[in-house]
Amino acid sequence: MIDFKGRNILMFSPYGATKHYGEAIKNELVKRGAKVKGYDERPSQNALTKITIRLLKKKIPQIFVKYIDSIIKKNQGVCFDYILICRGEAFTEIAINRLKKAFPSAKCILYLWDVLETTNVRDVIHCFDKAMSFDPYNAASESSLKFRPTFFVPLYGSVPVHVGYKYDIMFIGTLHSNRYKIINLFRTLFEKQGISSFVYLYVPSILVYIKDLICKFPYISIKKVYFTPISLLDSVVKMEESKCVLDINYTNQKSLSMRAYEAMAARRKYITTNPEIMQYDFYNENNILVVDIKNPVIPRVFIDSPFVDVDARIMHKYSVEGFVDDLFG
């Protein structure tokens, strides 16, 4: 385990629905003795800022550089040992070089928990001393990008295993692409088989809801979606109340979501539409069910059979402790 006593770390990570993942990394670093200054990877989490960055960050880099300059000013005189950027969609080469010039002794690390096609940071990977991605195919396509899966936050490891459950299956996720159609398919399956379920469909904003309603989805009742992301604590509670976790990957997504590791940490069965999970070292057909997205079948015996314990070394690998060791090692 790496000791960070006396180390100063400047950290950027998303402050939106996935804020708790960045906080878990920060807390682990602090626990090991580091002093961490944490900031959002974007100047703001509002929808307009996100759209502007996605469309114009390269044409008008000053939008983000102004934000970086304000952070540099707040930390004048601090000698950072590391600059860690998680995801980093807004970052351009200009912004990274600004940070490197302000803090020349810092080692710069990039970690991607979204695919390159979404974050559009392929052209800045060379600016970092170390860069890692959760996607094995992105890592294989870039010689300086190393593969490192994501992790589970500690709270999931404390979820108790008991006898009485409120739900057979839970699903929590952002509404996107073909997910609503697939969820409806699963709901029909659940009703036929008498499977109880909890479903939480999150939409980032009313503007996104209206846009997707017009451009992507059939009619979706506003009563069936939530405009506030479920909190970490509420997610853990629903995990505790459920036997199994359902995960529906993005269209053409090959990398695993963090739900896979969270289910493993909580000792819950995992049902997924992503066959890539069969390539991972924790795959066990007793714990993990890969279903056909066009014709899903969930045997009752899979839901009701007990979870098979995962080797402690593998569990550590996907913990935040193991993640930090690989990221900074």
Secondary structure in CASP SS format (residue, H / E / C, confidence):
PFRMAT SS
TARGET T0000
AUTHOR 0000-0000-0000
METHOD secondary structure of the structure
MODEL  1
M C 1.00
I C 1.00
D C 1.00
F C 1.00
K C 1.00
G C 1.00
R C 1.00
N E 1.00
I E 1.00
L E 1.00
M E 1.00
F E 1.00
S E 1.00
P C 1.00
Y C 1.00
G C 1.00
A C 1.00
T C 1.00
K H 1.00
H H 1.00
Y H 1.00
G H 1.00
E H 1.00
A H 1.00
I H 1.00
K H 1.00
N H 1.00
E H 1.00
L H 1.00
V H 1.00
K H 1.00
R C 1.00
G C 1.00
A C 1.00
K E 1.00
V E 1.00
K E 1.00
G E 1.00
Y E 1.00
D E 1.00
E C 1.00
R C 1.00
P C 1.00
S C 1.00
Q C 1.00
N C 1.00
A H 1.00
L H 1.00
T H 1.00
K H 1.00
I H 1.00
T H 1.00
I H 1.00
R H 1.00
L H 1.00
L H 1.00
K C 1.00
K C 1.00
K C 1.00
I C 1.00
P C 1.00
Q H 1.00
I H 1.00
F H 1.00
V H 1.00
K H 1.00
Y H 1.00
I H 1.00
D H 1.00
S H 1.00
I H 1.00
I H 1.00
K H 1.00
K H 1.00
N C 1.00
Q C 1.00
G C 1.00
V C 1.00
C C 1.00
F C 1.00
D C 1.00
Y E 1.00
I E 1.00
L E 1.00
I E 1.00
C E 1.00
R C 1.00
G C 1.00
E C 1.00
A C 1.00
F C 1.00
T C 1.00
E H 1.00
I H 1.00
A H 1.00
I H 1.00
N H 1.00
R H 1.00
L H 1.00
K H 1.00
K H 1.00
A H 1.00
F C 1.00
P C 1.00
S C 1.00
A C 1.00
K E 1.00
C E 1.00
I E 1.00
L E 1.00
Y E 1.00
L E 1.00
W C 1.00
D C 1.00
V C 1.00
L H 1.00
E H 1.00
T H 1.00
T H 1.00
N C 1.00
V C 1.00
R H 1.00
D H 1.00
V H 1.00
I H 1.00
H H 1.00
C H 1.00
F C 1.00
D C 1.00
K E 1.00
A E 1.00
M E 1.00
S E 1.00
F C 1.00
D C 1.00
P H 1.00
Y H 1.00
N H 1.00
A H 1.00
A H 1.00
S H 1.00
E C 1.00
S C 1.00
S C 1.00
L E 1.00
K E 1.00
F E 1.00
R C 1.00
P C 1.00
T C 1.00
F C 1.00
F E 1.00
V C 1.00
P H 1.00
L H 1.00
Y H 1.00
G H 1.00
S H 1.00
V C 1.00
P C 1.00
V C 1.00
H C 1.00
V C 1.00
G C 1.00
Y C 1.00
K C 1.00
Y E 1.00
D E 1.00
I E 1.00
M E 1.00
F E 1.00
I E 1.00
G E 1.00
T E 1.00
L C 1.00
H C 1.00
S C 1.00
N C 1.00
R H 1.00
Y H 1.00
K H 1.00
I H 1.00
I H 1.00
N H 1.00
L H 1.00
F H 1.00
R H 1.00
T H 1.00
L H 1.00
F H 1.00
E H 1.00
K H 1.00
Q H 1.00
G C 1.00
I C 1.00
S C 1.00
S E 1.00
F E 1.00
V E 1.00
Y E 1.00
L E 1.00
Y E 1.00
V C 1.00
P C 1.00
S C 1.00
I H 1.00
L H 1.00
V H 1.00
Y H 1.00
I H 1.00
K H 1.00
D H 1.00
L H 1.00
I H 1.00
C H 1.00
K C 1.00
F C 1.00
P C 1.00
Y C 1.00
I C 1.00
S C 1.00
I H 1.00
K H 1.00
K H 1.00
V C 1.00
Y E 1.00
F C 1.00
T C 1.00
P C 1.00
I C 1.00
S C 1.00
L H 1.00
L H 1.00
D H 1.00
S H 1.00
V H 1.00
V H 1.00
K H 1.00
M H 1.00
E H 1.00
E C 1.00
S E 1.00
K E 1.00
C E 1.00
V E 1.00
L E 1.00
D E 1.00
I C 1.00
N C 1.00
Y C 1.00
T C 1.00
N C 1.00
Q C 1.00
K C 1.00
S C 1.00
L C 1.00
S C 1.00
M H 1.00
R H 1.00
A H 1.00
Y H 1.00
E H 1.00
A H 1.00
M H 1.00
A H 1.00
A C 1.00
R C 1.00
R C 1.00
K E 1.00
Y E 1.00
I E 1.00
T E 1.00
T C 1.00
N C 1.00
P H 1.00
E H 1.00
I H 1.00
M H 1.00
Q H 1.00
Y C 1.00
D C 1.00
F C 1.00
Y C 1.00
N C 1.00
E C 1.00
N C 1.00
N C 1.00
I E 1.00
L E 1.00
V E 1.00
V C 1.00
D C 1.00
I C 1.00
K C 1.00
N C 1.00
P C 1.00
V C 1.00
I C 1.00
P C 1.00
R H 1.00
V H 1.00
F H 1.00
I H 1.00
D H 1.00
S C 1.00
P C 1.00
F C 1.00
V C 1.00
D C 1.00
V C 1.00
D C 1.00
A H 1.00
R H 1.00
I H 1.00
M H 1.00
H H 1.00
K H 1.00
Y C 1.00
S E 1.00
V H 1.00
E H 1.00
G H 1.00
F H 1.00
V H 1.00
D H 1.00
D H 1.00
L H 1.00
F H 1.00
G C 1.00
END
